[in-house]
């Protein structure tokens, strides 16, 4: 079945930037809508941003609006989350998820069928 692999996480100082990547080796990821979610210690998982299969419709959480940007390059079979002006409260495990609904741009987690293992993002001095 579809397996998602996230990369790009790490330790960064407040105000810094990271770019997360999501890939599905051996699959046509452009057949799926993709979302980014995150979970901080002691908190419930929350949505961050989502994009449909064509990359023409997106949703962004108010908590990251203006700082994070989701995009996809279907030629490279990749989905990205550009994270700028990072804050300590952005510290979390970030997950990539895929939905079989190609035209979905809703970020409600039960709509997503496949999940990656997550990549740690830590924002600290």
C-alpha positions as CSV (number, residue, x, y, z in Angstrom):
1,X,0.0,0.0,0.0
2,X,0.9,3.6,-0.2
3,X,3.8,4.6,2.1
4,X,4.7,8.2,2.7
5,X,8.2,9.4,3.7
6,X,8.8,12.8,5.3
7,X,12.1,14.5,5.4
8,X,13.6,17.9,6.2
9,X,13.0,18.2,9.9
10,X,15.6,19.3,12.4
11,X,16.7,21.8,14.9
12,X,16.4,25.5,14.0
13,X,16.5,28.8,15.9
14,X,13.4,31.0,16.3
15,X,13.0,33.0,13.1
16,X,14.7,30.4,11.0
17,X,13.3,28.3,8.1
18,X,12.9,24.7,7.1
19,X,11.4,23.0,4.1
20,X,9.7,19.6,4.7
21,X,9.3,17.2,1.9
22,X,6.9,14.3,1.4
23,X,7.3,11.5,-1.1
24,X,5.6,8.2,-1.9
25,X,8.2,5.9,-3.5
26,X,6.7,3.8,-6.3
27,X,3.4,5.7,-6.4
28,X,1.8,8.5,-8.4
29,X,1.4,10.9,-5.5
30,X,-0.4,13.3,-7.9
31,X,-3.4,11.0,-7.7
32,X,-3.8,12.0,-4.0
33,X,-4.6,15.1,-2.1
34,X,-1.9,15.7,0.5
35,X,-2.0,17.3,3.9
36,X,0.5,18.3,6.6
37,X,-0.3,17.7,10.2
38,X,1.6,18.2,13.4
39,X,1.5,16.9,17.0
40,X,3.4,18.5,19.9
41,X,4.1,16.7,23.2
42,X,0.9,16.6,25.3
43,X,-1.2,18.1,22.6
44,X,-3.6,16.6,20.1
45,X,-2.7,16.4,16.4
46,X,-3.7,19.4,14.4
47,X,-3.9,20.3,10.8
48,X,-1.3,22.6,9.2
49,X,-2.0,22.8,5.5
50,X,-3.4,20.8,2.7
51,X,-3.4,20.7,-1.1
52,X,-5.4,18.9,-3.8
53,X,-3.9,16.7,-6.4
54,X,-3.5,19.4,-9.0
55,X,-2.0,21.9,-6.6
56,X,-4.6,24.5,-7.4
57,X,-6.5,24.5,-4.1
58,X,-4.9,24.9,-0.7
59,X,-5.9,25.4,2.9
60,X,-3.7,26.8,5.6
61,X,-4.2,26.9,9.4
62,X,-4.6,30.3,10.9
63,X,-1.7,29.5,13.3
64,X,0.8,29.3,10.4
65,X,-0.9,31.6,7.8
66,X,1.6,33.9,6.3
67,X,4.6,31.8,7.6
68,X,4.0,28.4,6.0
69,X,3.4,27.6,2.4
70,X,2.4,24.2,0.9
71,X,3.2,23.3,-2.7
72,X,3.7,20.3,-4.9
73,X,5.8,19.4,-7.8
74,X,4.0,16.5,-9.6
75,X,6.8,16.1,-12.1
76,X,9.1,15.3,-9.1
77,X,6.3,13.5,-7.3
78,X,6.9,15.6,-4.2
79,X,4.9,17.8,-1.8
80,X,6.6,20.5,0.2
81,X,5.9,22.5,3.3
82,X,8.0,25.7,3.4
83,X,8.3,26.9,7.0
84,X,9.5,30.5,7.5
85,X,9.7,32.6,10.7
86,X,9.6,29.5,12.9
87,X,8.5,29.9,16.5
88,X,9.1,27.7,19.5
89,X,5.4,26.8,19.5
90,X,5.9,25.2,16.1
91,X,7.9,22.5,17.7
92,X,6.2,19.2,16.9
93,X,6.4,16.0,14.9
94,X,5.2,16.8,11.4
95,X,3.3,14.2,9.4
96,X,2.5,14.0,5.8
97,X,-0.8,12.4,4.9
98,X,-2.6,11.4,1.6
99,X,-6.2,11.1,0.6
100,X,-7.6,9.1,-2.2
101,X,-9.9,12.0,-3.0
102,X,-7.8,13.8,-5.6
103,X,-9.7,17.1,-5.4
104,X,-9.9,17.2,-1.6
105,X,-8.5,20.4,0.0
106,X,-10.1,19.9,3.4
107,X,-7.7,19.4,6.3
108,X,-9.9,17.3,8.5
109,X,-7.6,14.3,9.4
110,X,-10.2,11.5,9.2
111,X,-10.4,12.2,5.5
112,X,-6.9,11.1,5.0
113,X,-6.1,7.4,4.3
114,X,-2.3,7.1,4.5
115,X,0.2,8.6,7.0
116,X,3.9,8.9,7.2
117,X,6.1,8.2,10.2
118,X,6.7,11.9,10.9
119,X,9.7,14.1,11.1
120,X,10.7,16.1,14.2
121,X,10.9,19.9,14.0
122,X,12.4,21.6,17.0
123,X,12.5,25.4,17.3
124,X,14.8,26.5,20.1
125,X,17.9,28.6,20.9
